[in-house]
Amino acid sequence: MLEKSQTVIQEERMSQKSPLTEAEVQSLLREVDQVLIAKGKAVRSLKSSEATPDDLRGPTGNFRAPMLRKGKTLLVGFHEEALKQFL
């Protein structure tokens, strides 16, 4: 999907091998204005000032993947339709 949209990836990180730390997620939340959180079939939109690192965690306690940042928006978790619109 990323190739079809000709998206340029600036940084790629494998969440299993090198998971984000709490401090990195807090820093990321300070750098964006909007956070889109995909959980199953639902996508929730939050202002970054309202989002907490716990909002970005999955049921295992790890941060959801993928996390994609475009400008001042962060998309967390996989939701095909939201990803298409995001790109």
PyMOL Python script that loads the backbone (N, CA, C, O; Angstrom):
from pymol import cmd

cmd.read_pdbstr("""\
ATOM      1  N   MET A   1       0.824  -1.191   0.000  1.00  0.00           N
ATOM      2  CA  MET A   1       0.000   0.000   0.000  1.00  0.00           C
ATOM      3  C   MET A   1       0.872   1.260   0.000  1.00  0.00           C
ATOM      4  O   MET A   1       0.558   2.236  -0.682  1.00  0.00           O
ATOM      5  N   LEU A   2       1.960   1.234   0.763  1.00  0.00           N
ATOM      6  CA  LEU A   2       2.847   2.394   0.810  1.00  0.00           C
ATOM      7  C   LEU A   2       3.531   2.612  -0.531  1.00  0.00           C
ATOM      8  O   LEU A   2       3.718   3.751  -0.958  1.00  0.00           O
ATOM      9  N   GLU A   3       3.905   1.526  -1.195  1.00  0.00           N
ATOM     10  CA  GLU A   3       4.546   1.643  -2.503  1.00  0.00           C
ATOM     11  C   GLU A   3       3.590   2.221  -3.532  1.00  0.00           C
ATOM     12  O   GLU A   3       3.978   3.078  -4.326  1.00  0.00           O
ATOM     13  N   LYS A   4       2.345   1.761  -3.528  1.00  0.00           N
ATOM     14  CA  LYS A   4       1.359   2.246  -4.492  1.00  0.00           C
ATOM     15  C   LYS A   4       1.112   3.743  -4.338  1.00  0.00           C
ATOM     16  O   LYS A   4       0.886   4.442  -5.326  1.00  0.00           O
ATOM     17  N   SER A   5       1.153   4.229  -3.120  1.00  0.00           N
ATOM     18  CA  SER A   5       0.899   5.653  -2.888  1.00  0.00           C
ATOM     19  C   SER A   5       2.169   6.484  -3.042  1.00  0.00           C
ATOM     20  O   SER A   5       2.142   7.703  -2.871  1.00  0.00           O
ATOM     21  N   GLN A   6       3.278   5.825  -3.364  1.00  0.00           N
ATOM     22  CA  GLN A   6       4.584   6.471  -3.533  1.00  0.00           C
ATOM     23  C   GLN A   6       4.995   7.233  -2.278  1.00  0.00           C
ATOM     24  O   GLN A   6       5.568   8.320  -2.351  1.00  0.00           O
ATOM     25  N   THR A   7       4.694   6.648  -1.141  1.00  0.00           N
ATOM     26  CA  THR A   7       5.049   7.238   0.138  1.00  0.00           C
ATOM     27  C   THR A   7       6.535   7.061   0.392  1.00  0.00           C
ATOM     28  O   THR A   7       7.077   5.970   0.211  1.00  0.00           O
ATOM     29  N   VAL A   8       7.185   8.118   0.806  1.00  0.00           N
ATOM     30  CA  VAL A   8       8.601   8.064   1.146  1.00  0.00           C
ATOM     31  C   VAL A   8       8.714   7.826   2.648  1.00  0.00           C
ATOM     32  O   VAL A   8       8.204   8.609   3.450  1.00  0.00           O
ATOM     33  N   ILE A   9       9.380   6.751   3.017  1.00  0.00           N
ATOM     34  CA  ILE A   9       9.556   6.413   4.427  1.00  0.00           C
ATOM     35  C   ILE A   9      10.859   7.030   4.906  1.00  0.00           C
ATOM     36  O   ILE A   9      11.928   6.726   4.376  1.00  0.00           O
ATOM     37  N   GLN A  10      10.771   7.898   5.910  1.00  0.00           N
ATOM     38  CA  GLN A  10      11.967   8.547   6.436  1.00  0.00           C
ATOM     39  C   GLN A  10      12.644   7.708   7.503  1.00  0.00           C
ATOM     40  O   GLN A  10      13.870   7.719   7.616  1.00  0.00           O
ATOM     41  N   GLU A  11      11.863   6.986   8.280  1.00  0.00           N
ATOM     42  CA  GLU A  11      12.429   6.128   9.320  1.00  0.00           C
ATOM     43  C   GLU A  11      11.539   4.909   9.480  1.00  0.00           C
ATOM     44  O   GLU A  11      10.316   5.025   9.569  1.00  0.00           O
ATOM     45  N   GLU A  12      12.158   3.751   9.517  1.00  0.00           N
ATOM     46  CA  GLU A  12      11.416   2.510   9.730  1.00  0.00           C
ATOM     47  C   GLU A  12      12.028   1.793  10.924  1.00  0.00           C
ATOM     48  O   GLU A  12      13.247   1.709  11.068  1.00  0.00           O
ATOM     49  N   ARG A  13      11.157   1.284  11.764  1.00  0.00           N
ATOM     50  CA  ARG A  13      11.614   0.628  12.984  1.00  0.00           C
ATOM     51  C   ARG A  13      10.729  -0.585  13.242  1.00  0.00           C
ATOM     52  O   ARG A  13       9.503  -0.480  13.221  1.00  0.00           O
ATOM     53  N   MET A  14      11.339  -1.714  13.480  1.00  0.00           N
ATOM     54  CA  MET A  14      10.603  -2.946  13.748  1.00  0.00           C
ATOM     55  C   MET A  14      10.224  -2.978  15.225  1.00  0.00           C
ATOM     56  O   MET A  14      11.094  -3.002  16.097  1.00  0.00           O
ATOM     57  N   SER A  15       8.934  -2.979  15.497  1.00  0.00           N
ATOM     58  CA  SER A  15       8.471  -2.862  16.881  1.00  0.00           C
ATOM     59  C   SER A  15       8.854  -4.061  17.745  1.00  0.00           C
ATOM     60  O   SER A  15       9.026  -3.910  18.955  1.00  0.00           O
ATOM     61  N   GLN A  16       8.989  -5.234  17.159  1.00  0.00           N
ATOM     62  CA  GLN A  16       9.360  -6.410  17.951  1.00  0.00           C
ATOM     63  C   GLN A  16      10.834  -6.374  18.360  1.00  0.00           C
ATOM     64  O   GLN A  16      11.185  -6.763  19.475  1.00  0.00           O
ATOM     65  N   LYS A  17      11.687  -5.909  17.457  1.00  0.00           N
ATOM     66  CA  LYS A  17      13.132  -5.896  17.725  1.00  0.00           C
ATOM     67  C   LYS A  17      13.570  -4.661  18.498  1.00  0.00           C
ATOM     68  O   LYS A  17      14.495  -4.720  19.308  1.00  0.00           O
ATOM     69  N   SER A  18      12.906  -3.553  18.246  1.00  0.00           N
ATOM     70  CA  SER A  18      13.306  -2.287  18.856  1.00  0.00           C
ATOM     71  C   SER A  18      12.063  -1.472  19.223  1.00  0.00           C
ATOM     72  O   SER A  18      11.763  -0.474  18.568  1.00  0.00           O
ATOM     73  N   PRO A  19      11.345  -1.889  20.258  1.00  0.00           N
ATOM     74  CA  PRO A  19      10.095  -1.196  20.608  1.00  0.00           C
ATOM     75  C   PRO A  19      10.338   0.237  21.084  1.00  0.00           C
ATOM     76  O   PRO A  19      11.390   0.561  21.636  1.00  0.00           O
ATOM     77  N   LEU A  20       9.347   1.072  20.855  1.00  0.00           N
ATOM     78  CA  LEU A  20       9.415   2.449  21.335  1.00  0.00           C
ATOM     79  C   LEU A  20       9.369   2.472  22.856  1.00  0.00           C
ATOM     80  O   LEU A  20       8.717   1.641  23.488  1.00  0.00           O
ATOM     81  N   THR A  21      10.065   3.430  23.421  1.00  0.00           N
ATOM     82  CA  THR A  21      10.012   3.614  24.869  1.00  0.00           C
ATOM     83  C   THR A  21       8.887   4.591  25.201  1.00  0.00           C
ATOM     84  O   THR A  21       8.386   5.299  24.327  1.00  0.00           O
ATOM     85  N   GLU A  22       8.506   4.618  26.444  1.00  0.00           N
ATOM     86  CA  GLU A  22       7.479   5.559  26.916  1.00  0.00           C
ATOM     87  C   GLU A  22       7.911   6.999  26.621  1.00  0.00           C
ATOM     88  O   GLU A  22       7.097   7.814  26.187  1.00  0.00           O
ATOM     89  N   ALA A  23       9.181   7.309  26.853  1.00  0.00           N
ATOM     90  CA  ALA A  23       9.697   8.663  26.615  1.00  0.00           C
ATOM     91  C   ALA A  23       9.630   9.022  25.133  1.00  0.00           C
ATOM     92  O   ALA A  23       9.323  10.164  24.789  1.00  0.00           O
ATOM     93  N   GLU A  24       9.913   8.065  24.254  1.00  0.00           N
ATOM     94  CA  GLU A  24       9.844   8.332  22.813  1.00  0.00           C
ATOM     95  C   GLU A  24       8.408   8.599  22.379  1.00  0.00           C
ATOM     96  O   GLU A  24       8.162   9.466  21.541  1.00  0.00           O
ATOM     97  N   VAL A  25       7.473   7.864  22.939  1.00  0.00           N
ATOM     98  CA  VAL A  25       6.063   8.066  22.596  1.00  0.00           C
ATOM     99  C   VAL A  25       5.580   9.420  23.119  1.00  0.00           C
ATOM    100  O   VAL A  25       4.847  10.121  22.421  1.00  0.00           O
ATOM    101  N   GLN A  26       5.973   9.791  24.314  1.00  0.00           N
ATOM    102  CA  GLN A  26       5.598  11.102  24.851  1.00  0.00           C
ATOM    103  C   GLN A  26       6.161  12.217  23.975  1.00  0.00           C
ATOM    104  O   GLN A  26       5.478  13.208  23.715  1.00  0.00           O
ATOM    105  N   SER A  27       7.390  12.062  23.523  1.00  0.00           N
ATOM    106  CA  SER A  27       8.003  13.050  22.636  1.00  0.00           C
ATOM    107  C   SER A  27       7.240  13.129  21.315  1.00  0.00           C
ATOM    108  O   SER A  27       6.988  14.219  20.803  1.00  0.00           O
ATOM    109  N   LEU A  28       6.879  11.981  20.774  1.00  0.00           N
ATOM    110  CA  LEU A  28       6.123  11.938  19.529  1.00  0.00           C
ATOM    111  C   LEU A  28       4.773  12.633  19.682  1.00  0.00           C
ATOM    112  O   LEU A  28       4.348  13.361  18.786  1.00  0.00           O
ATOM    113  N   LEU A  29       4.104  12.416  20.796  1.00  0.00           N
ATOM    114  CA  LEU A  29       2.814  13.073  21.037  1.00  0.00           C
ATOM    115  C   LEU A  29       2.953  14.591  21.122  1.00  0.00           C
ATOM    116  O   LEU A  29       2.037  15.320  20.741  1.00  0.00           O
ATOM    117  N   ARG A  30       4.086  15.064  21.617  1.00  0.00           N
ATOM    118  CA  ARG A  30       4.308  16.522  21.686  1.00  0.00           C
ATOM    119  C   ARG A  30       4.564  17.125  20.306  1.00  0.00           C
ATOM    120  O   ARG A  30       4.367  18.324  20.109  1.00  0.00           O
ATOM    121  N   GLU A  31       5.001  16.305  19.350  1.00  0.00           N
ATOM    122  CA  GLU A  31       5.347  16.796  18.014  1.00  0.00           C
ATOM    123  C   GLU A  31       4.168  16.837  17.051  1.00  0.00           C
ATOM    124  O   GLU A  31       4.282  17.411  15.968  1.00  0.00           O
ATOM    125  N   VAL A  32       3.033  16.238  17.422  1.00  0.00           N
ATOM    126  CA  VAL A  32       1.874  16.196  16.530  1.00  0.00           C
ATOM    127  C   VAL A  32       0.692  16.943  17.146  1.00  0.00           C
ATOM    128  O   VAL A  32       0.687  17.249  18.338  1.00  0.00           O
ATOM    129  N   ASP A  33      -0.307  17.228  16.315  1.00  0.00           N
ATOM    130  CA  ASP A  33      -1.525  17.898  16.782  1.00  0.00           C
ATOM    131  C   ASP A  33      -2.698  16.927  16.928  1.00  0.00           C
ATOM    132  O   ASP A  33      -3.555  17.101  17.794  1.00  0.00           O
ATOM    133  N   GLN A  34      -2.725  15.899  16.068  1.00  0.00           N
ATOM    134  CA  GLN A  34      -3.848  14.967  16.042  1.00  0.00           C
ATOM    135  C   GLN A  34      -3.322  13.535  16.077  1.00  0.00           C
ATOM    136  O   GLN A  34      -2.291  13.222  15.480  1.00  0.00           O
ATOM    137  N   VAL A  35      -4.047  12.673  16.785  1.00  0.00           N
ATOM    138  CA  VAL A  35      -3.705  11.256  16.869  1.00  0.00           C
ATOM    139  C   VAL A  35      -4.926  10.445  16.449  1.00  0.00           C
ATOM    140  O   VAL A  35      -6.012  10.607  17.007  1.00  0.00           O
ATOM    141  N   LEU A  36      -4.741   9.578  15.469  1.00  0.00           N
ATOM    142  CA  LEU A  36      -5.792   8.664  15.027  1.00  0.00           C
ATOM    143  C   LEU A  36      -5.422   7.283  15.538  1.00  0.00           C
ATOM    144  O   LEU A  36      -4.361   6.759  15.200  1.00  0.00           O
ATOM    145  N   ILE A  37      -6.290   6.689  16.352  1.00  0.00           N
ATOM    146  CA  ILE A  37      -5.992   5.401  16.973  1.00  0.00           C
ATOM    147  C   ILE A  37      -6.955   4.354  16.426  1.00  0.00           C
ATOM    148  O   ILE A  37      -8.167   4.438  16.628  1.00  0.00           O
ATOM    149  N   ALA A  38      -6.393   3.364  15.728  1.00  0.00           N
ATOM    150  CA  ALA A  38      -7.186   2.285  15.151  1.00  0.00           C
ATOM    151  C   ALA A  38      -7.206   1.100  16.101  1.00  0.00           C
ATOM    152  O   ALA A  38      -6.165   0.574  16.494  1.00  0.00           O
ATOM    153  N   LYS A  39      -8.419   0.694  16.458  1.00  0.00           N
ATOM    154  CA  LYS A  39      -8.613  -0.491  17.301  1.00  0.00           C
ATOM    155  C   LYS A  39      -9.721  -1.307  16.659  1.00  0.00           C
ATOM    156  O   LYS A  39     -10.891  -0.928  16.721  1.00  0.00           O
ATOM    157  N   GLY A  40      -9.361  -2.418  16.046  1.00  0.00           N
ATOM    158  CA  GLY A  40     -10.355  -3.229  15.349  1.00  0.00           C
ATOM    159  C   GLY A  40     -10.949  -2.466  14.181  1.00  0.00           C
ATOM    160  O   GLY A  40     -10.220  -1.977  13.317  1.00  0.00           O
ATOM    161  N   LYS A  41     -12.270  -2.362  14.150  1.00  0.00           N
ATOM    162  CA  LYS A  41     -12.945  -1.665  13.055  1.00  0.00           C
ATOM    163  C   LYS A  41     -13.156  -0.185  13.342  1.00  0.00           C
ATOM    164  O   LYS A  41     -13.656   0.544  12.485  1.00  0.00           O
ATOM    165  N   ALA A  42     -12.788   0.261  14.517  1.00  0.00           N
ATOM    166  CA  ALA A  42     -13.013   1.655  14.913  1.00  0.00           C
ATOM    167  C   ALA A  42     -11.727   2.470  14.828  1.00  0.00           C
ATOM    168  O   ALA A  42     -10.628   1.961  15.049  1.00  0.00           O
ATOM    169  N   VAL A  43     -11.895   3.738  14.505  1.00  0.00           N
ATOM    170  CA  VAL A  43     -10.778   4.685  14.516  1.00  0.00           C
ATOM    171  C   VAL A  43     -11.208   5.867  15.368  1.00  0.00           C
ATOM    172  O   VAL A  43     -12.224   6.507  15.097  1.00  0.00           O
ATOM    173  N   ARG A  44     -10.434   6.146  16.388  1.00  0.00           N
ATOM    174  CA  ARG A  44     -10.742   7.245  17.311  1.00  0.00           C
ATOM    175  C   ARG A  44      -9.767   8.388  17.051  1.00  0.00           C
ATOM    176  O   ARG A  44      -8.568   8.160  16.896  1.00  0.00           O
ATOM    177  N   SER A  45     -10.270   9.592  17.003  1.00  0.00           N
ATOM    178  CA  SER A  45      -9.449  10.774  16.781  1.00  0.00           C
ATOM    179  C   SER A  45      -9.335  11.563  18.079  1.00  0.00           C
ATOM    180  O   SER A  45     -10.336  11.867  18.728  1.00  0.00           O
ATOM    181  N   LEU A  46      -8.102  11.887  18.446  1.00  0.00           N
ATOM    182  CA  LEU A  46      -7.849  12.677  19.652  1.00  0.00           C
ATOM    183  C   LEU A  46      -6.903  13.823  19.331  1.00  0.00           C
ATOM    184  O   LEU A  46      -6.050  13.711  18.450  1.00  0.00           O
ATOM    185  N   LYS A  47      -7.063  14.916  20.049  1.00  0.00           N
ATOM    186  CA  LYS A  47      -6.036  15.951  20.011  1.00  0.00           C
ATOM    187  C   LYS A  47      -4.835  15.378  20.743  1.00  0.00           C
ATOM    188  O   LYS A  47      -4.996  14.640  21.715  1.00  0.00           O
ATOM    189  N   SER A  48      -3.648  15.704  20.294  1.00  0.00           N
ATOM    190  CA  SER A  48      -2.462  15.129  20.934  1.00  0.00           C
ATOM    191  C   SER A  48      -2.371  15.519  22.405  1.00  0.00           C
ATOM    192  O   SER A  48      -1.817  14.775  23.214  1.00  0.00           O
ATOM    193  N   SER A  49      -2.911  16.679  22.750  1.00  0.00           N
ATOM    194  CA  SER A  49      -2.883  17.112  24.147  1.00  0.00           C
ATOM    195  C   SER A  49      -3.780  16.243  25.032  1.00  0.00           C
ATOM    196  O   SER A  49      -3.599  16.206  26.249  1.00  0.00           O
ATOM    197  N   GLU A  50      -4.744  15.543  24.426  1.00  0.00           N
ATOM    198  CA  GLU A  50      -5.647  14.663  25.169  1.00  0.00           C
ATOM    199  C   GLU A  50      -5.147  13.218  25.203  1.00  0.00           C
ATOM    200  O   GLU A  50      -5.562  12.436  26.059  1.00  0.00           O
ATOM    201  N   ALA A  51      -4.258  12.865  24.275  1.00  0.00           N
ATOM    202  CA  ALA A  51      -3.787  11.483  24.157  1.00  0.00           C
ATOM    203  C   ALA A  51      -2.684  11.197  25.168  1.00  0.00           C
ATOM    204  O   ALA A  51      -1.850  12.052  25.462  1.00  0.00           O
ATOM    205  N   THR A  52      -2.701   9.991  25.684  1.00  0.00           N
ATOM    206  CA  THR A  52      -1.650   9.539  26.594  1.00  0.00           C
ATOM    207  C   THR A  52      -0.964   8.328  25.969  1.00  0.00           C
ATOM    208  O   THR A  52      -1.536   7.690  25.085  1.00  0.00           O
ATOM    209  N   PRO A  53       0.235   8.003  26.405  1.00  0.00           N
ATOM    210  CA  PRO A  53       0.883   6.794  25.884  1.00  0.00           C
ATOM    211  C   PRO A  53       0.018   5.544  26.051  1.00  0.00           C
ATOM    212  O   PRO A  53       0.057   4.653  25.202  1.00  0.00           O
ATOM    213  N   ASP A  54      -0.753   5.467  27.120  1.00  0.00           N
ATOM    214  CA  ASP A  54      -1.617   4.297  27.321  1.00  0.00           C
ATOM    215  C   ASP A  54      -2.684   4.168  26.234  1.00  0.00           C
ATOM    216  O   ASP A  54      -3.122   3.058  25.930  1.00  0.00           O
ATOM    217  N   ASP A  55      -3.109   5.293  25.643  1.00  0.00           N
ATOM    218  CA  ASP A  55      -4.074   5.243  24.545  1.00  0.00           C
ATOM    219  C   ASP A  55      -3.494   4.531  23.327  1.00  0.00           C
ATOM    220  O   ASP A  55      -4.238   4.000  22.503  1.00  0.00           O
ATOM    221  N   LEU A  56      -2.183   4.519  23.214  1.00  0.00           N
ATOM    222  CA  LEU A  56      -1.503   3.951  22.056  1.00  0.00           C
ATOM    223  C   LEU A  56      -1.093   2.497  22.270  1.00  0.00           C
ATOM    224  O   LEU A  56      -0.457   1.898  21.403  1.00  0.00           O
ATOM    225  N   ARG A  57      -1.446   1.938  23.399  1.00  0.00           N
ATOM    226  CA  ARG A  57      -1.080   0.549  23.707  1.00  0.00           C
ATOM    227  C   ARG A  57      -2.162  -0.420  23.230  1.00  0.00           C
ATOM    228  O   ARG A  57      -3.353  -0.107  23.205  1.00  0.00           O
ATOM    229  N   GLY A  58      -1.695  -1.601  22.856  1.00  0.00           N
ATOM    230  CA  GLY A  58      -2.602  -2.676  22.477  1.00  0.00           C
ATOM    231  C   GLY A  58      -2.948  -3.522  23.689  1.00  0.00           C
ATOM    232  O   GLY A  58      -2.564  -3.185  24.809  1.00  0.00           O
ATOM    233  N   PRO A  59      -3.671  -4.621  23.479  1.00  0.00           N
ATOM    234  CA  PRO A  59      -4.095  -5.469  24.593  1.00  0.00           C
ATOM    235  C   PRO A  59      -2.937  -6.160  25.323  1.00  0.00           C
ATOM    236  O   PRO A  59      -3.090  -6.570  26.473  1.00  0.00           O
ATOM    237  N   THR A  60      -1.789  -6.289  24.668  1.00  0.00           N
ATOM    238  CA  THR A  60      -0.635  -6.930  25.315  1.00  0.00           C
ATOM    239  C   THR A  60       0.161  -5.964  26.177  1.00  0.00           C
ATOM    240  O   THR A  60       1.049  -6.372  26.926  1.00  0.00           O
ATOM    241  N   GLY A  61      -0.165  -4.667  26.065  1.00  0.00           N
ATOM    242  CA  GLY A  61       0.584  -3.661  26.814  1.00  0.00           C
ATOM    243  C   GLY A  61       1.671  -2.998  25.996  1.00  0.00           C
ATOM    244  O   GLY A  61       2.245  -1.993  26.415  1.00  0.00           O
ATOM    245  N   ASN A  62       1.959  -3.561  24.822  1.00  0.00           N
ATOM    246  CA  ASN A  62       2.940  -2.947  23.923  1.00  0.00           C
ATOM    247  C   ASN A  62       2.252  -1.856  23.108  1.00  0.00           C
ATOM    248  O   ASN A  62       1.027  -1.834  22.986  1.00  0.00           O
ATOM    249  N   PHE A  63       3.060  -0.952  22.550  1.00  0.00           N
ATOM    250  CA  PHE A  63       2.489   0.084  21.697  1.00  0.00           C
ATOM    251  C   PHE A  63       1.998  -0.542  20.396  1.00  0.00           C
ATOM    252  O   PHE A  63       2.639  -1.433  19.839  1.00  0.00           O
ATOM    253  N   ARG A  64       0.857  -0.062  19.924  1.00  0.00           N
ATOM    254  CA  ARG A  64       0.275  -0.565  18.681  1.00  0.00           C
ATOM    255  C   ARG A  64       1.198  -0.259  17.508  1.00  0.00           C
ATOM    256  O   ARG A  64       1.932   0.729  17.505  1.00  0.00           O
ATOM    257  N   ALA A  65       1.137  -1.131  16.524  1.00  0.00           N
ATOM    258  CA  ALA A  65       1.894  -0.941  15.293  1.00  0.00           C
ATOM    259  C   ALA A  65       0.930  -1.156  14.135  1.00  0.00           C
ATOM    260  O   ALA A  65      -0.024  -1.924  14.258  1.00  0.00           O
ATOM    261  N   PRO A  66       1.163  -0.504  13.043  1.00  0.00           N
ATOM    262  CA  PRO A  66       2.225   0.466  12.813  1.00  0.00           C
ATOM    263  C   PRO A  66       1.864   1.831  13.390  1.00  0.00           C
ATOM    264  O   PRO A  66       0.709   2.107  13.716  1.00  0.00           O
ATOM    265  N   MET A  67       2.880   2.668  13.504  1.00  0.00           N
ATOM    266  CA  MET A  67       2.692   4.088  13.815  1.00  0.00           C
ATOM    267  C   MET A  67       3.241   4.847  12.623  1.00  0.00           C
ATOM    268  O   MET A  67       4.405   4.694  12.250  1.00  0.00           O
ATOM    269  N   LEU A  68       2.387   5.664  12.032  1.00  0.00           N
ATOM    270  CA  LEU A  68       2.803   6.460  10.886  1.00  0.00           C
ATOM    271  C   LEU A  68       2.543   7.923  11.184  1.00  0.00           C
ATOM    272  O   LEU A  68       1.472   8.297  11.664  1.00  0.00           O
ATOM    273  N   ARG A  69       3.525   8.733  10.897  1.00  0.00           N
ATOM    274  CA  ARG A  69       3.379  10.172  11.105  1.00  0.00           C
ATOM    275  C   ARG A  69       3.442  10.867   9.757  1.00  0.00           C
ATOM    276  O   ARG A  69       4.340  10.623   8.951  1.00  0.00           O
ATOM    277  N   LYS A  70       2.470  11.736   9.531  1.00  0.00           N
ATOM    278  CA  LYS A  70       2.440  12.552   8.325  1.00  0.00           C
ATOM    279  C   LYS A  70       2.142  13.969   8.771  1.00  0.00           C
ATOM    280  O   LYS A  70       1.041  14.266   9.236  1.00  0.00           O
ATOM    281  N   GLY A  71       3.122  14.837   8.629  1.00  0.00           N
ATOM    282  CA  GLY A  71       2.948  16.202   9.100  1.00  0.00           C
ATOM    283  C   GLY A  71       2.702  16.217  10.592  1.00  0.00           C
ATOM    284  O   GLY A  71       3.522  15.722  11.366  1.00  0.00           O
ATOM    285  N   LYS A  72       1.581  16.780  11.000  1.00  0.00           N
ATOM    286  CA  LYS A  72       1.242  16.904  12.419  1.00  0.00           C
ATOM    287  C   LYS A  72       0.193  15.873  12.859  1.00  0.00           C
ATOM    288  O   LYS A  72      -0.465  16.044  13.885  1.00  0.00           O
ATOM    289  N   THR A  73       0.047  14.795  12.062  1.00  0.00           N
ATOM    290  CA  THR A  73      -0.919  13.749  12.388  1.00  0.00           C
ATOM    291  C   THR A  73      -0.205  12.419  12.572  1.00  0.00           C
ATOM    292  O   THR A  73       0.698  12.076  11.808  1.00  0.00           O
ATOM    293  N   LEU A  74      -0.616  11.673  13.594  1.00  0.00           N
ATOM    294  CA  LEU A  74      -0.057  10.362  13.890  1.00  0.00           C
ATOM    295  C   LEU A  74      -1.171   9.326  13.780  1.00  0.00           C
ATOM    296  O   LEU A  74      -2.209   9.452  14.430  1.00  0.00           O
ATOM    297  N   LEU A  75      -0.952   8.302  12.955  1.00  0.00           N
ATOM    298  CA  LEU A  75      -1.888   7.186  12.835  1.00  0.00           C
ATOM    299  C   LEU A  75      -1.280   5.999  13.564  1.00  0.00           C
ATOM    300  O   LEU A  75      -0.155   5.590  13.276  1.00  0.00           O
ATOM    301  N   VAL A  76      -2.031   5.452  14.509  1.00  0.00           N
ATOM    302  CA  VAL A  76      -1.544   4.355  15.343  1.00  0.00           C
ATOM    303  C   VAL A  76      -2.439   3.140  15.148  1.00  0.00           C
ATOM    304  O   VAL A  76      -3.657   3.233  15.301  1.00  0.00           O
ATOM    305  N   GLY A  77      -1.840   1.997  14.809  1.00  0.00           N
ATOM    306  CA  GLY A  77      -2.599   0.775  14.588  1.00  0.00           C
ATOM    307  C   GLY A  77      -3.014   0.652  13.133  1.00  0.00           C
ATOM    308  O   GLY A  77      -2.958   1.619  12.374  1.00  0.00           O
ATOM    309  N   PHE A  78      -3.432  -0.552  12.753  1.00  0.00           N
ATOM    310  CA  PHE A  78      -3.794  -0.798  11.356  1.00  0.00           C
ATOM    311  C   PHE A  78      -5.301  -0.768  11.163  1.00  0.00           C
ATOM    312  O   PHE A  78      -6.056  -1.458  11.848  1.00  0.00           O
ATOM    313  N   HIS A  79      -5.710   0.055  10.208  1.00  0.00           N
ATOM    314  CA  HIS A  79      -7.101   0.132   9.751  1.00  0.00           C
ATOM    315  C   HIS A  79      -7.003   0.511   8.284  1.00  0.00           C
ATOM    316  O   HIS A  79      -6.644   1.641   7.953  1.00  0.00           O
ATOM    317  N   GLU A  80      -7.322  -0.431   7.404  1.00  0.00           N
ATOM    318  CA  GLU A  80      -7.062  -0.248   5.977  1.00  0.00           C
ATOM    319  C   GLU A  80      -7.654   1.042   5.412  1.00  0.00           C
ATOM    320  O   GLU A  80      -6.965   1.777   4.705  1.00  0.00           O
ATOM    321  N   GLU A  81      -8.899   1.321   5.709  1.00  0.00           N
ATOM    322  CA  GLU A  81      -9.544   2.521   5.157  1.00  0.00           C
ATOM    323  C   GLU A  81      -8.907   3.802   5.701  1.00  0.00           C
ATOM    324  O   GLU A  81      -8.681   4.752   4.952  1.00  0.00           O
ATOM    325  N   ALA A  82      -8.623   3.824   6.988  1.00  0.00           N
ATOM    326  CA  ALA A  82      -7.977   5.001   7.582  1.00  0.00           C
ATOM    327  C   ALA A  82      -6.592   5.203   6.985  1.00  0.00           C
ATOM    328  O   ALA A  82      -6.169   6.337   6.757  1.00  0.00           O
ATOM    329  N   LEU A  83      -5.889   4.113   6.733  1.00  0.00           N
ATOM    330  CA  LEU A  83      -4.553   4.205   6.146  1.00  0.00           C
ATOM    331  C   LEU A  83      -4.616   4.760   4.730  1.00  0.00           C
ATOM    332  O   LEU A  83      -3.785   5.585   4.350  1.00  0.00           O
ATOM    333  N   LYS A  84      -5.591   4.316   3.946  1.00  0.00           N
ATOM    334  CA  LYS A  84      -5.756   4.838   2.583  1.00  0.00           C
ATOM    335  C   LYS A  84      -6.001   6.341   2.614  1.00  0.00           C
ATOM    336  O   LYS A  84      -5.407   7.083   1.831  1.00  0.00           O
ATOM    337  N   GLN A  85      -6.865   6.791   3.507  1.00  0.00           N
ATOM    338  CA  GLN A  85      -7.160   8.221   3.609  1.00  0.00           C
ATOM    339  C   GLN A  85      -5.952   8.993   4.123  1.00  0.00           C
ATOM    340  O   GLN A  85      -5.697  10.118   3.694  1.00  0.00           O
ATOM    341  N   PHE A  86      -5.224   8.395   5.029  1.00  0.00           N
ATOM    342  CA  PHE A  86      -4.062   9.030   5.640  1.00  0.00           C
ATOM    343  C   PHE A  86      -2.967   9.285   4.612  1.00  0.00           C
ATOM    344  O   PHE A  86      -2.320  10.332   4.621  1.00  0.00           O
ATOM    345  N   LEU A  87      -2.769   8.306   3.720  1.00  0.00           N
ATOM    346  CA  LEU A  87      -1.712   8.429   2.717  1.00  0.00           C
ATOM    347  C   LEU A  87      -2.137   9.358   1.618  1.00  0.00           C
ATOM    348  O   LEU A  87      -1.378   9.589   0.677  1.00  0.00           O
TER     349      LEU A  87
END
""", "prot")
cmd.dss("prot")
cmd.show_as("cartoon", "prot")
cmd.util.cbc("prot")
cmd.orient("prot")
